[in-house]
Amino acid sequence: MTTSMGERSRAEPQDDVEAWADDVVYVQDAMEGDRRAFSRLYRAYGPMVHAIVLSRLRTADVADVVQDVFVIALRRLPELREAAAFGAWLATIARHRAADQIRRRDPASTADTTEPDEEAALAQRMIPAEAMAALRAIRSLPETYRETLTMRLVEGMTGPEIARRTGMTEGSVRVHLHRGMKLLRRRLGGGGEHE
C-alpha cells in the first residue's frame, strides 16, 4: 500500500484486495469530479508512473513527465470506460508520454537514456555510482522487464502491488521479475544462468 510517493508499507494480501477495491471507488469518485479522490490516486499510482517513465527517460526529464501524465489523466478521466482498468490505462498514458518525450528530444534517438551530463547531475544529488550503474543496466534490458524491475527495485513495490496497479496478472509479474533479475545480474557481472 502506498502512503506517499516513495514511502511504502507492506500490505497483507487481504489489505491488497481492500486497497484495490478502494482504488476503484476513488476512480469512480474522481470521474465524478472529486479532486481529493484524484489526489489519492496520484499518491497511490505515482510510484508506478514514476517507474514507467524512469525506465525510459533521462532522470532529468522524469519529474516533469510524471506530472504531465497525471494532468493528461485528469483531463481524460471521463474517457475511461471501466474504473477497474485505471492502472493499465494510466500506464498506457505514461508509456505514450515517455515516447513523445523521446521523439521530441531527438527524433533519431534510441532507447538509450544515458547522457553525459546526467551522470554529473546525479553525482550532485549524491546518488551512488552503483545505483546509477544499476539503473543503466535496468534501462538496457528489454522493455518487458524494465518496468517491473524499476517498480520493484526502485519504487519498492511488491509483486502483488505491481500486478494490481498495472493490471498484469501476478504470475506475469513473477515471470517478468524472475527473468528480468537473471538478465540484470548478467549485465551487472553477477553471472546467472543463460536462458
Secondary structure, 3 states (H helix, E strand, C coil): CEEECCEECCCCHHHHHHHHHHHHHHHHHHHCCCHHHHHHHHHHHHHHHHHHHHCCCCHHHHHHHHHHHHHHHHHHHHHCCCHHHHHHHHHHHHHHHHHHHHHHHCCCCCCCCCCHHHHHHHHHCCCCHHHHHHHHHHHCCCHHHHHHHHHHHHCCCCHHHHHHHHCCCHHHHHHHHHHHHHHHHHHCCCCCCCC
